[in-house]
Structures are given as C-alpha cells and as structure tokens.
Amino acid sequence: MKQLSWLIGFLFLILGLETNVCSSKPVSSKPVPSAKTATKTATPSKSKIRPTLYKDPIDEQIKKESKSAWEGWLALNLLIRDPSVKKICIFTTTKDREYLKKGEIDARVSKLLVQLAHHGHRLVVRIKDGYDEAHPYSRETAYPPGTEPNISAHYTGQAVDIFIADGVEIADQVSDDPLKQSRARNKIRQIIQEVFALGTKNQELLPSQILIYRPQDVRFFAQDVLRLYGASRAERGFEGLFAHQRFWDRIHIGY
C-alpha cells in the first residue's frame, strides 16, 4: 500500500496534478566548488581533435521527445498563467508516462525524482523508454565481440537518465562555450551532491550506480564514495560513481 501511494504521488507529480510539488524557492544547495573552464583553454585549437561523442539512434529520439515536452511547458507557461502548469516538475516521453501508470517503474526511482522535485528541480528524463522485449540490453556500454551484454536497469525500470536539469542541458559540459560548460558541470555536481545527501538520510534512495562523463567529477566526490560505498574497490564492486565516455549528455542513476 505504501508503494502504491508513492506511485500515485509520482503520477500526480509528472502530470502536474499534485499541489506544492515543486518548491517555490529557487533551487539551492550547499555550495559546490565551481567546475569552471579556463577561458584560455575553453576553445579547442583547430588542430585538436575532439573524441567522437557516442549517439544512440533510439536514445536520440527519446531525448528529442522528452526535450519537446520541456519546451512545450516553457511555451505554455509563458502564454498561460495557470497554476497547475507550474506544478509540473518531471518531463519525459509518452511511453514513460504509460509505464508509470502501469506501475512498471521501480519505487526508488519514483521516490528519488519526487525528492529532487521537492527540492525545486525541474528535470527532463528518460526512465524505461527505449528498452523493451526487443531491446533489453544496455546500449550505454560498448561490448567486445563475443561478450554477452548486460540487461539494462532501464529495462526493469530501475534507472533514470537526466538530460536537462533546471534548464541546463547536461550535454553542455562538452560545449565549446565556456559559460555553458561551467553551468552544466556545476549542475551535475549539484545533482550528485543532493542524491548522495538523500541516500545518506535514507539508504533506500542511495543508487547502486551513478554514471557521468568527466573523471574530474568522480574524483571530486571520492570521499563521499568511500563513505557511502566502501573504502576499497573490492567492497564497492560495481557500485558507486563512475565516469564513462558515453554519458556526455546525461546523468545516469540506477538501482
């Protein structure tokens, strides 16, 4: 019954039906040291070759749809001063909303998003969309030939990808614009900091894995990882905070 109440609350959140879902206060947290990009090194030289950024065709379409939901909300919010519109905090695809209605999303994912929304965040996300019986395997990792791929946590509704947080695109961390880079990198650190704080208060909300792009951000949270997941890799196994090149456009949080 308790899990059902969380699901109902999350459905209200994503559909904008619950009152006082988004905090009226501006998003804030404990100060996070800035991940500024030095102006002199922000723009790559013409001779510098940037690594190719991985783009999965299925995920690109999902990003486009979920981003459209966000942009539609922005336009509607400007045109119609309807209080119910302002309450919507989580933006995702039609399929993900259907999965939520059917109760196919892990309660921990729902609870985490509800808590982040209560902190005042507006998030553009993918939860399960893109993973079904035909596509159960993770596309977020490259597998050597002959290696059996893992079943994705998205397939079981146990993971969420954050593409945009409070109007900041996570993909901007690889932008040539140093201001966009700085905003994205600081937002990534802020979200991770809040997720770790929620996991400290409630062990149920501590993710098994958080996957991001920059190793520098992983090192920034080294002490938190040791405290929350164990002092050695043998203790942590595959749990904790990791960097991977395929996560340049998202924060992956899995249970």
N, C-alpha and C positions, 0 to 999 in steps of 0.2 A: 504493500500500500504506500509506504514511504517513497519507494522508487517511482511509483505511478504519479505521486504528487509532484515529484521533481520533473517528470516528463511533461506533465500538464503545464507546469510553470514555465518550462523552457519553450513549449509551443506558444504560449502567450507572449513570451519574450520575442521570439523570432517573427511572430505575426503582428507584434505591436499592440497586443490586447491587454497586457498587464499594466497596472498603474505603477508609477515610480520605479520603473525598471532601470532606466538609465539615470545615473546620478546627475543632478542639475549642476553639480560643481564641476569645474574644469578638471580634466584628467591630471592627476599629480601623483607622485610617489616620492620615496626617499631619493635625494639627488644621486644620479648616476654619473660617474666621471665621463665627460664628453669623449665620444669617439671621433673627434674632429679629423678631417683630412687636411693636411698642409696644402696651402694654396699652390706652392711651388711644385708639388708632386701630384696634384689632383688630376691634371690633364695629361694623359699619356702622350709621349712623343710619337711622331709619325712612324718612327722605326720600331716602336714597341708593339708587339703582337699580343692582343688580349686573348686568353683562353676561350675557346668556343663555349658558349653557355648552352647547356642542355635544355631542349624544349620538347616535351612530350606532346604529340598531337591531341590526345584526349584531354590532357590537363590544360592545354592552351585554350580549348573550347570552354572548359569549365571555368577557367579564370575569366574569360570574356563574359560569360553569362552572369557569374557572381558579381563581377565589377559593374555590369549593366544594372543589376539590382541596386547597387550602391549609388550609381549615378542617377538612376531614376528617383531614388529617395531624395537626393540633393535637389533635383529639379522640383519635385513635388513640395519639398519643404520650403522652397523659395516662393512657390506660387500659392500654396495653400497653407495658411497658418492654423493647421488642425493639430491640436494637442496630441491626438492619437498617433499621428505621423511621427512626431518627435520621439515617441516611446520605442520605436524600432531600433534595436541595437546590433542585431546579428543579421548579416546579409549573405545569402547563399543561393544555391540553384533550386529549381523546381523539384528535381529528384531528391535532393537532400531534405527538402521540406516534407516530401512524401515519406521518406524513410523515418523522419521524426514522428510523423503522425502514426506510423505503423509500429512505433516503439522499437525500431531496429538500430538505434544509436545507444552506445554504452552510457549508462547513467553518469559515469565520471566525466565524460566529455561534456555532457549537458551541464553538469554542475559547475565545471570549470568555466565554461562560457558564461553561465549565469553570474558567477562571481566576478569575472572580468567586466561584464556589463554593469554590474552594481558599482564597480569602481569607476564607472564613467566612460568606458571604452566603447567605441563602435567598430565592429570587426567584419571584414569581408573574408569568408571562409569556405573551405570545402571539407566535408566530413567523410561521406561514403561514396558520393557520386563519382563515377568513373571506374568503380570496382564492383563487379557482379560475377555471376557464374562463368561468364565468358572471359572475364578479366580479373581473376582473384589475386594474381601475383603482383608483387611490388614492382613498380616501374621507376622507383626513386633510387635504385641501386643498379649498377652495371654488373652483370654476372658473367664470369668466364665461361667459355664454351664447355658444355658437359656438366655444368653446375646447376642443380635444381634451385630455382628461385624461391624466395620466401613468400608465404601468403601474407599479403599486406594487412596491417592493422586497420587500414581504411575499409577493407572488405568486410571486416567484422564490426565496423562502426566504433572502433576503439582508438581512433586518431582524428586529429583535426589539423588542417593546414591553414595558417593565417596569411593571406595575401596582402591585405591592407589593414592598417590599424590607425584609427582616428584620422583618416585621410592621407596617411603616409604609406606609400607603396613600398613593400619590403624589397622589391626589385631595384629600388633606387639606390641601394647600397653599392651597386656596380655601375651607377650612372657616372658620366663624365663631369657632371655638375657637382662641385664640392659641397655646395649647400644641401643638395638632395642627398648626397652620400651621408653627410653628417646627421641629417634629420632621420634617415632610415636606420642608421646604425645605433643612434641613441634610442630610437623607438624599440628596436629589437632588444636592447639591453633592459629597457624599462619593462617590457612584457615578460621577459625571462625572470627578472627580479621579482615581479609580482607573482608569477607562477610558483617560484620557489618559496615565497612567503606564504602563499596559500597552502602549499604542500607541507610546510613546517607546522602550520596550525592544524592541518587536517591531513594525516598521512594518506588517506584515500585519494586525495587530489594530487599527490605527488606523481608526476608522469614517470613511466618506465624509461622513456627516451624523449629528449628534445634534440632535434636536428636542425642545424643552421649552416650558414655558408662560411663565415670567417673564423679561422683558428684563433685570431686575436680575441674574439668574444668568448670563445671557450676558455681560454687562459684567464680572462678577466674573472670568470666565475669558478676558478679552480678550488677555492676554499669552500664554496657552497657545495660543489660536487663531492668533495671529500667528506663534508659534514653529513650530507643527505644520502649519499650512495655508498660510502665506504672509502677507506684510506688507500686501498690498492685496487688495481685492475682485476685481480683475482676475486676480490669481494664484490666489485661492481658488475663484472661480466660485461654484458652489452647494455647495461642500464646507465643512465646519466646524460650528459650533454656532449654532443659530438658535432664536428664540422664535416661537411661533405659538399663537393662542388655542385651537386645537383639541387642544392637548396638556396640558390642565389635569389629566388623570388618568393620565398615563403619561410615561415617558422613552422616546423612540423612538431606536433606534440602528440605522443602516443602512450597508450596504457596497455 
